[in-house]
Amino acid sequence: MLMATYILGPINFLRRVSVEYPSYTWAVGIGIIGPIGAVVIPPIRRKYFGYIPSEPIPTTYPMPKRPRNVPSGFEDPE
């Protein structure tokens, strides 16, 4: 009987809270699904839907493949 109290007590509490405060129940449920989805969904997208990630955005400006022309006329006056 004591073991049933330890098992049924939290279950009854969760049932009561889900009825009295449904917004908390939905918030916790969605909050739990988020990290699980972050781990599970990307492999499914790659395997079944053929998802190919786009190439990364460049973080630097590409250097031109020509000799650099030094500008003239902008020297400091002496």
RODREN-375295 format. One record per atom (N, C-alpha, C, O): residue number from 1; residue in three letters; atom name; x, y, z. Coordinates in steps of 0.02 Angstrom, whole numbers, plus 50000, padded with zeros to 5 digits. Atoms other than C-alpha are relative to their C-alpha. Example, Ala and Ser with C-alpha at 12.3 -4.5 7.8 and 13.67 -1.06 7.14 Angstrom:
! residues 2
  seq  type  atom     c1     c2     c3
    1   ALA     N  50045  49941  50000
    1   ALA    CA  50615  49775  50390
    1   ALA     C  50045  50060  50000
    1   ALA     O  50097  50059  50033
    2   SER     N  49958  49941  49997
    2   SER    CA  50684  49947  50357
    2   SER     C  49961  50055  50037
    2   SER     O  49986  50110  50045
! end
This chain:
! residues 78
  seq  type  atom     c1     c2     c3
    1   MET     N  50041  49940  50000
    1   MET    CA  50000  50000  50000
    1   MET     C  50043  50063  50000
    1   MET     O  50026  50113  49969
    2   LEU     N  49956  49942  49996
    2   LEU    CA  50143  50117  50039
    2   LEU     C  50030  50015  49931
    2   LEU     O  50038  50073  49913
    3   MET     N  49971  49990  50066
    3   MET    CA  50220  50090  49867
    3   MET     C  49949  50031  49953
    3   MET     O  49967  50072  49911
    4   ALA     N  50052  49972  50043
    4   ALA    CA  50054  50131  49782
    4   ALA     C  49993  50075  50014
    4   ALA     O  49978  50113  49968
    5   THR     N  50005  49929  49983
    5   THR    CA  50052  50298  49874
    5   THR     C  50056  50039  49965
    5   THR     O  50045  50094  49940
    6   TYR     N  49944  49965  50032
    6   TYR    CA  50224  50344  49807
    6   TYR     C  49992  50003  49924
    6   TYR     O  50015  50051  49893
    7   ILE     N  50009  50001  50072
    7   ILE    CA  50175  50297  49630
    7   ILE     C  49938  50041  49980
    7   ILE     O  49942  50080  49933
    8   LEU     N  50062  49967  50019
    8   LEU    CA  49996  50362  49625
    8   LEU     C  49997  50073  50021
    8   LEU     O  49962  50112  49990
    9   GLY     N  50001  49930  49977
    9   GLY    CA  50029  50523  49721
    9   GLY     C  50022  50049  49946
    9   GLY     O  49984  50095  49930
   10   PRO     N  49979  49954  50053
   10   PRO    CA  50131  50609  49586
   10   PRO     C  49956  49997  49937
   10   PRO     O  49945  50048  49904
   11   ILE     N  50043  50006  50058
   11   ILE    CA  50018  50541  49449
   11   ILE     C  49935  50039  50011
   11   ILE     O  49912  50074  49966
   12   ASN     N  50061  49963  49985
   12   ASN    CA  49863  50611  49534
   12   ASN     C  50015  50076  50001
   12   ASN     O  49973  50115  49978
   13   PHE     N  49982  49930  49999
   13   PHE    CA  49954  50776  49561
   13   PHE     C  50006  50027  49929
   13   PHE     O  49980  50081  49914
   14   LEU     N  49992  49978  50069
   14   LEU    CA  50002  50789  49378
   14   LEU     C  49933  50003  49964
   14   LEU     O  49921  50048  49923
   15   ARG     N  50066  49999  50031
   15   ARG    CA  49825  50746  49325
   15   ARG     C  49961  50061  50022
   15   ARG     O  49928  50094  49981
   16   ARG     N  50036  49942  49974
   16   ARG    CA  49753  50881  49438
   16   ARG     C  50028  50066  49972
   16   ARG     O  49990  50110  49953
   17   VAL     N  49969  49939  50026
   17   VAL    CA  49878  51013  49381
   17   VAL     C  49984  50008  49926
   17   VAL     O  49973  50064  49903
   18   SER     N  50015  49994  50072
   18   SER    CA  49845  50973  49197
   18   SER     C  49928  50023  49989
   18   SER     O  49913  50054  49937
   19   VAL     N  50068  49977  50006
   19   VAL    CA  49660  51005  49226
   19   VAL     C  49993  50073  50023
   19   VAL     O  49959  50113  49991
   20   GLU     N  50007  49933  49972
   20   GLU    CA  49679  51161  49333
   20   GLU     C  50042  50052  49964
   20   GLU     O  50022  50110  49959
   21   TYR     N  49954  49954  50034
   21   TYR    CA  49826  51240  49239
   21   TYR     C  50023  49971  49933
   21   TYR     O  50080  49949  49927
   22   PRO     N  49980  50031  50064
   22   PRO    CA  49825  51178  49059
   22   PRO     C  50056  50038  49964
   22   PRO     O  50094  50008  49927
   23   SER     N  49947  49963  50034
   23   SER    CA  49939  51319  49000
   23   SER     C  50069  49978  50025
   23   SER     O  50116  49974  49985
   24   TYR     N  49936  50025  49973
   24   TYR    CA  50078  51257  49116
   24   TYR     C  50016  49932  49970
   24   TYR     O  50074  49918  49954
   25   THR     N  49989  50067  50028
   25   THR    CA  50054  51080  49052
   25   THR     C  50024  50005  49928
   25   THR     O  50071  49970  49908
   26   TRP     N  49979  49992  50070
   26   TRP    CA  50067  51135  48870
   26   TRP     C  50070  50031  49996
   26   TRP     O  50110  50011  49953
   27   ALA     N  49934  49968  50001
   27   ALA    CA  50217  51246  48908
   27   ALA     C  50055  49949  50016
   27   ALA     O  50107  49949  49983
   28   VAL     N  49950  50051  49982
   28   VAL    CA  50311  51102  48991
   28   VAL     C  50006  49949  49943
   28   VAL     O  50061  49928  49927
   29   GLY     N  49998  50048  50055
   29   GLY    CA  50263  50983  48850
   29   GLY     C  50038  50026  49940
   29   GLY     O  50079  49990  49912
   30   ILE     N  49965  49971  50056
   30   ILE    CA  50322  51100  48714
   30   ILE     C  50074  50011  50017
   30   ILE     O  50117  50002  49975
   31   GLY     N  49931  49991  49978
   31   GLY    CA  50478  51139  48815
   31   GLY     C  50041  49936  49999
   31   GLY     O  50101  49938  49986
   32   ILE     N  49965  50064  50002
   32   ILE    CA  50522  50955  48824
   32   ILE     C  50010  49978  49927
   32   ILE     O  50061  49948  49910
   33   ILE     N  49996  50022  50070
   33   ILE    CA  50487  50925  48638
   33   ILE     C  50056  50038  49963
   33   ILE     O  50086  50010  49917
   34   GLY     N  49950  49960  50035
   34   GLY    CA  50606  51066  48584
   34   GLY     C  50069  49970  49997
   34   GLY     O  50094  49959  49941
   35   PRO     N  49933  50030  50003
   35   PRO    CA  50774  50991  48634
   35   PRO     C  50001  49931  49968
   35   PRO     O  50049  49913  49934
   36   ILE     N  50004  50066  50032
   36   ILE    CA  50719  50817  48581
   36   ILE     C  49997  50008  49924
   36   ILE     O  50030  49972  49888
   37   GLY     N  50005  49987  50072
   37   GLY    CA  50670  50885  48410
   37   GLY     C  50064  50025  49970
   37   GLY     O  50080  50009  49913
   38   ALA     N  49936  49975  50026
   38   ALA    CA  50837  50974  48392
   38   ALA     C  50049  49944  49988
   38   ALA     O  50092  49950  49944
   39   VAL     N  49955  50056  50009
   39   VAL    CA  50925  50807  48407
   39   VAL     C  49973  49951  49948
   39   VAL     O  50012  49922  49910
   40   VAL     N  50030  50053  50041
   40   VAL    CA  50803  50695  48312
   40   VAL     C  49984  50023  49929
   40   VAL     O  49992  49984  49882
   41   ILE     N  50026  49979  50065
   41   ILE    CA  50739  50801  48166
   41   ILE     C  50054  50007  49946
   41   ILE     O  50041  49986  49890
   42   PRO     N  49951  49993  50055
   42   PRO    CA  50901  50843  48069
   42   PRO     C  50019  49935  49965
   42   PRO     O  50022  49935  49904
   43   PRO     N  49986  50061  50037
   43   PRO    CA  50947  50661  48033
   43   PRO     C  49941  49975  49958
   43   PRO     O  49951  49947  49904
   44   ILE     N  50060  50020  50038
   44   ILE    CA  50768  50626  47977
   44   ILE     C  49994  50041  49937
   44   ILE     O  49978  50015  49884
   45   ARG     N  50003  49958  50060
   45   ARG    CA  50772  50775  47859
   45   ARG     C  50051  49979  49948
   45   ARG     O  50036  49977  49889
   46   ARG     N  49948  50020  50047
   46   ARG    CA  50936  50717  47783
   46   ARG     C  49984  49933  49967
   46   ARG     O  49993  49924  49907
   47   LYS     N  50010  50068  50024
   47   LYS    CA  50887  50534  47766
   47   LYS     C  49938  49993  49955
   47   LYS     O  49942  49963  49902
   48   TYR     N  50063  50012  50035
   48   TYR    CA  50706  50543  47707
   48   TYR     C  49980  50055  49951
   48   TYR     O  49944  50041  49903
   49   PHE     N  50022  49944  50042
   49   PHE    CA  50687  50715  47628
   49   PHE     C  50055  50027  49956
   49   PHE     O  50044  50075  49919
   50   GLY     N  49945  49979  50043
   50   GLY    CA  50857  50735  47545
   50   GLY     C  50025  50070  50014
   50   GLY     O  50048  50105  49968
   51   TYR     N  49977  49932  49983
   51   TYR    CA  50901  50895  47637
   51   TYR     C  50075  50006  49993
   51   TYR     O  50113  49966  50021
   52   ILE     N  49928  49985  50008
   52   ILE    CA  51069  50965  47584
   52   ILE     C  50010  50070  50026
   52   ILE     O  49980  50117  50001
   53   PRO     N  49990  49932  49973
   53   PRO    CA  51131  51112  47688
   53   PRO     C  50033  50045  49948
   53   PRO     O  50074  50023  49908
   54   SER     N  49969  49952  50046
   54   SER    CA  51177  51268  47592
   54   SER     C  50072  50014  50021
   54   SER     O  50091  50002  50078
   55   GLU     N  49931  49986  49983
   55   GLU    CA  51357  51322  47582
   55   GLU     C  50003  50059  50048
   55   GLU     O  49960  50103  50045
   56   PRO     N  49998  49948  49949
   56   PRO    CA  51411  51434  47725
   56   PRO     C  50010  50070  49970
   56   PRO     O  50042  50078  49917
   57   ILE     N  49993  49931  50021
   57   ILE    CA  51401  51622  47707
   57   ILE     C  50072  50021  50012
   57   ILE     O  50100  50007  50065
   58   PRO     N  49931  49980  49990
   58   PRO    CA  51574  51698  47681
   58   PRO     C  50006  50051  50057
   58   PRO     O  49963  50095  50064
   59   THR     N  49989  49954  49944
   59   THR    CA  51642  51788  47833
   59   THR     C  50051  50054  49984
   59   THR     O  50058  50101  50023
   60   THR     N  49952  49948  50021
   60   THR    CA  51776  51887  47740
   60   THR     C  49987  50017  49927
   60   THR     O  49955  49979  49891
   61   TYR     N  50007  49979  50069
   61   TYR    CA  51780  51982  47578
   61   TYR     C  50055  49967  49959
   61   TYR     O  50113  49969  49979
   62   PRO     N  49948  50034  50038
   62   PRO    CA  51871  51884  47442
   62   PRO     C  50050  50049  49969
   62   PRO     O  50031  50102  49945
   63   MET     N  49947  49958  50029
   63   MET    CA  52037  51957  47385
   63   MET     C  49999  49993  49924
   63   MET     O  49990  49937  49899
   64   PRO     N  49999  50005  50074
   64   PRO    CA  52045  52000  47198
   64   PRO     C  50063  49965  49976
   64   PRO     O  50115  49969  50008
   65   LYS     N  49944  50037  50028
   65   LYS    CA  52158  51893  47090
   65   LYS     C  50036  50043  49948
   65   LYS     O  50043  50023  49890
   66   ARG     N  49963  49954  50043
   66   ARG    CA  52255  52040  47016
   66   ARG     C  50046  50041  50045
   66   ARG     O  50037  50043  50105
   67   PRO     N  49957  49958  49958
   67   PRO    CA  52393  52156  47073
   67   PRO     C  49962  50060  50026
   67   PRO     O  49918  50087  49992
   68   ARG     N  50035  49944  49969
   68   ARG    CA  52338  52293  47189
   68   ARG     C  50026  50066  49972
   68   ARG     O  50086  50077  49968
   69   ASN     N  49982  49933  50024
   69   ASN    CA  52336  52469  47117
   69   ASN     C  49999  50047  50060
   69   ASN     O  49948  50056  50093
   70   VAL     N  49995  49953  49944
   70   VAL    CA  52397  52593  47246
   70   VAL     C  49972  50067  49978
   70   VAL     O  49994  50095  49927
   71   PRO     N  50028  49936  50020
   71   PRO    CA  52291  52751  47240
   71   PRO     C  50050  50057  50011
   71   PRO     O  50089  50055  50058
   72   SER     N  49955  49943  49992
   72   SER    CA  52384  52913  47215
   72   SER     C  49959  50064  50008
   72   SER     O  49900  50066  49990
   73   GLY     N  50034  49936  49990
   73   GLY    CA  52340  53092  47262
   73   GLY     C  49969  50006  50069
   73   GLY     O  49935  50055  50082
   74   PHE     N  50029  49997  49934
   74   PHE    CA  52289  53052  47440
   74   PHE     C  50054  50004  50054
   74   PHE     O  50041  49989  50112
   75   GLU     N  49946  49996  49952
   75   GLU    CA  52457  53081  47524
   75   GLU     C  49989  50060  50047
   75   GLU     O  49953  50107  50029
   76   ASP     N  50005  49945  49953
   76   ASP    CA  52471  53193  47677
   76   ASP     C  50043  50058  49976
   76   ASP     O  50098  50048  49949
   77   PRO     N  49959  49943  50019
   77   PRO    CA  52531  53370  47642
   77   PRO     C  50059  50007  50048
   77   PRO     O  50054  49993  50107
   78   GLU     N  49941  49994  49957
   78   GLU    CA  52705  53405  47706
   78   GLU     C  50015  50071  50017
   78   GLU     O  50063  50085  50052
! end
